[in-house]
Amino acid sequence: MIALGWVVAAAALGVWWVLWRLVRYPGGWTYAFHEEHREARRVLEDARGAVRGLRRTARRERWQAQAAVKRAEWTYRRRVRRAESELEQLHTPHRGARIEQLGEIALYEHAVVVRDDEVALAGLQVRFELGSSKGTSYVYLTPPDGRERMERYGDAEYTEDAVRRFAVQVQNTAAAAGELREQQVGSVRAAKAKLREALSATEQMEAAKERLENIRARQDADVRLPKARVALDDARSAWQCRTGRRPL
């Protein structure tokens, strides 16, 4: 059964090859297969091969140049995106990990959250006060914009010492955040310079585009392919004169 399948496949392949040959060299069996017309078939096939080879070479050269342009553009865009991302992260820092929470005030590495209100730590001033009534203490948070926030703590749930320690912790963390922000000024400056450098680094991209344009111009001016096409047309005409059929 397997042997029969191979026989059928071989027969089908043979039929396909004969049909392809008849189409390739039209005019009948003699012109497609007979030794008498071998030289005419060779001339026609050589002319076809010359055109095919020149086209293939030109396409490959253009494709390689176009691929180089795309790679250069992708590299340029990736570099710019990275520089933009770094700068954006510096401008919009996250609150960081939570350090401590007392009542409705949650202290994070770079911010405090009072209920749902987030306040940046940099520049924040913290003040502790005892209330007029016994067993009550207050923590005041004043950011640079002056919009003060206050949180009240009752002694039944929070001791005075615990509230004082928390207020000091918030103040010290705010001071550290302020120092970090001063350091980030230099980082932002460097990130901006990096972005400007990335935006101006178009040399490779422009060189790849110029090379592509030069290849196109050279190929347009190249006379080899037009001459090969003329030679192929002559070979087709000669075959037509011989057989009465013009090949493709």
N, C-alpha and C positions, 0 to 999 in steps of 0.2 A: 504493500500500500504506500509506504514511504517512497519506494523506488518509482512508483507510478507518478507520485506527486512531483518528484524531481524531473521526470520526463516531461510532464505537462508544463512545468515552469520553464524548462529549457526551450521547449517548443514555442511557448508564448514569447520568450525573450528573442528567439530567432525571428519570429514573425514581426515583432516590433522593430528589430534591427533592419530587416528587409524594407519595411514601410518607411522607416526613417531615411534609409539610403535612397529610396525612390523619390522622396520629397526633397532630399538634399541635392540630388542630381536628377532633375526632372527630364523627361523625354523618353522614358521606357527602360526596360531591363538592360538592354545592350549598353546604353550610355551610363547607367548606374553601376554596372558590374564588369563589363567586358574589358579585357586588357588593352584593346585597341584605343580606348578613350581614357586610359589611365593618366596620361600627361595632361589632358584637358581638365580632368578632375583635380589633379595636383595644383595646377595654376589657379583654379577657382578656389580651392581650399586654402592655398597660401595667401591669396588676396583677402579672403575672409579672416584668416588668422592674424594678418597684419593689422586690419582694422580693429579686430577684437582685442589684440594685445595693447594697442595704443589707447583704446578706450579704457581698458582695465587699469593701465598704469596711471592715466589721468584721473580716473575716479578714485583710486587708492591714494594718490597724492593729495587730492582735494579733501578726501575724507580725513586723512591724517591731520591736515592743516585745520580743518573745521573742528576736529576733536581737541586739538591743542588750544584753540580759541575757547571752547566750552570749558576745558579744564582750568584755563587761566581765569575765566570769568567766575567759575565756581570758587576757586581759591580766593579771589578778590572779595567776593560776597561773604564767604565764610569768615575771613579776617575782619571785615567791617562789622558783621553781626556780633562776633565775639567782643570786639572793642565796645560796641554799643551796649551789649549786655553787661559788661563789667562796669561801665559808667552808670547804667541804670541801677544796678545793685548798690552802688555807692550812694546814689541819690535817694534810694528807697530802702533803707536797712530794715530788716525784720526785727521784731521785738526780742528774739532770742529765747533761750530757755528760761523757765520760771525759777526764780531763786527762793522766794518766800511769799507768803500771803498772810495778811492779818485783817480780818473782817472783810470789807469790800475792796480793800486795796491789795492788788496783786503786783508784786515786784518781779520784773523780768530783767534780762541783761541790758536791754536798751530802752526800756519803756516801763511805765507803771500803768496799770489798768484799774480805774475806779469805776466799779460796776461795768458798764459797757463802753466807758469813755477811756480811750487810750491816749496817754500823754508821753511824749518823748522825754527821756531822762536828761539829755544834754541841756544844760542851762537851768534845770529844775532846782528850785529852792524849797527846802523842807523845814517846817517849824512845828515844834511840840508845845502844847499849852495844857495846863490843868484847868478844868472847868470850875465855875463858881460853886457848883454843887458837889458835895463830897462823892468821890468814887467815879468821877467823869473826867476823861482826858480827850484831847483833840489833836489831830494831825492835819496840818495845812500844807497843801502842795501848790506852789506858785511857779508856773512855767514862764519863759521869757515874754509871752504875750500878756502877762499880768492877770489872766483869768484864773482866779484862785479856786481851789477845790478843798473841801473840808470833810473829814470823816470823824464821827463821834464814837468813842469806845467807853462802854460801861465797865466799872470795876468788877461787877459780878461775873463777867465773862473774860475780861482782859485786864490784867494787873497793870499798874502804872509803869513798872519796870519793863514789862513786855512791850508796851506801846513805845516807851522811850527808846528801847533797843531797836525796835523796828524802824522808828523815825531816823535814828542814826544810820542804820543800814541803808535805808533809801537814800539819805543824803550822801553817804560815801560812794554808793553805786552811781549816783548822779554825777558826782565829781569825776569818777573814773570814766564815765560815758563822755563827759565834757572833754577830758584829755584825749580820749579816742577820737572825738569829732575833730579836734585840732589836728590830730595826725591824719585824719581822713581828708582834710583840706589838701594836703600834699598828694594824697592818693587820687583825689578827684582831678587835681591839676595834671598829674601824670596820665590818668585815664583819658582825659581830654586830648592830651598831646598824642597819646597812642591812637586815638580815633582819627585825629587829623592826619597822622602818618598813614594809617590804613586807607583812608579815603584818597590820599594822594598817590598811593603806591599802585599806579596803573601801568607801570613800564612793561611788565610781562604780558599783560592783557593787550596793550597797544602793539607790542612787538608781534604777538601771535596774529592779531588782525592784519597787520601790515604784511606779514608773510603770506597769509591767505590771499590777500588782494594781489600780491606780486605773482603768486602761483596762477591765479585766475588770468591775470594780464598776460603772463608768459604763455599759458595754454591757448588763450585766444589768438595770440600772434604766431603760434607754432603751425607751420605749414605741413608737417608730417601727416597728421590725421586727414586733412583735406586731400592730400596727394594719395594717401592710401584708399580713401573713399572713391577717388576717380579711378584708381587702378582696379578696385573691386567692381565698379560699374562697367569698366571695359571688359573685365573677365566675364561678367554676367552677359554682356552683349555678345561676346564671342561664343559663349555657350548657347545663347539663343540662336545665333546664326547657324550653329552646328546642329541643334536639336529642334528648333522651332518653339522651345519652351524657355522662359526666362526664370532662372532660379531666384530664390529669395536671398 
